[in-house]
Amino acid sequence: MQKWHIWVAVFIVLTLLGWSVGVTTRLSRDITAIERDLDRAFEDLAALSRRVSEIETLEESAMGPEVTVYYARSTPTESHLVPVRQRVAQGRDPVRGALELLVRGPLPESGLDATIPQGTEVRSLEIKGDLAIADFSEEIVTNFVGGSWNEALLVGSIVNTLTEFPGITRCQILIQGERRESIGGHIGIDTPQMRAAELIGPR
């Protein structure tokens, strides 16, 4: 082999070695940078998790007591009432708050159905001994979809929600401050109603 061939070969080998060392160095720096970025990302995630927990704790402390509200669950073959635990607003009367939650309806992601017609408002609520007197706006009648079973669930959800509270065993439903024979022609509400445990089904 001629001498210049040897020098060319040596040059190529040294060049390749230099490229390999350079690549290795760059890869090492890149890996170190990625590790630092990952560490910062994990630290940020941990801080975010702590902040979310703090917000949830603050939200819970800002809410009032838990109450039981009865919404409807529908299946292809039947519908029934199910109890749901929810919190009323801080400082709100728990009984009135529970009734307002019932009127508002369940959370969309719950898979449950509202029993109170849309647009209905709670006009007043009065407790006299063991009797709760709940007065609703006219929409409870005008926006009612109809059906005897729907009416049973409507009335039952009101009575069962109110009779969850100690000392309340009966409920008188008023509409615009007046007693009515019924909401939809099937379930009488002109006298105080008792708890309807037979309407409650599995959650």
Secondary structure, DSSP 8 states (H G I E B T S, - for coil): --HHHHHHHHHHHHHHHHHHHHHHHHHHHHHHHHHHHHHHHHHHHHHHHHHHHHHHHHHHHHEEEEEEEEEEEE-SS-EEEEEEEEEEETTS-HHHHHHHHHHH---GGG--B--S-TT--EEEEEEETTEEEEEE-THHHHT----HHHHHHHHHHHHHHHTTSTT--EEEEEETTB--SBSSSSSB-SS-EE--GGGB---
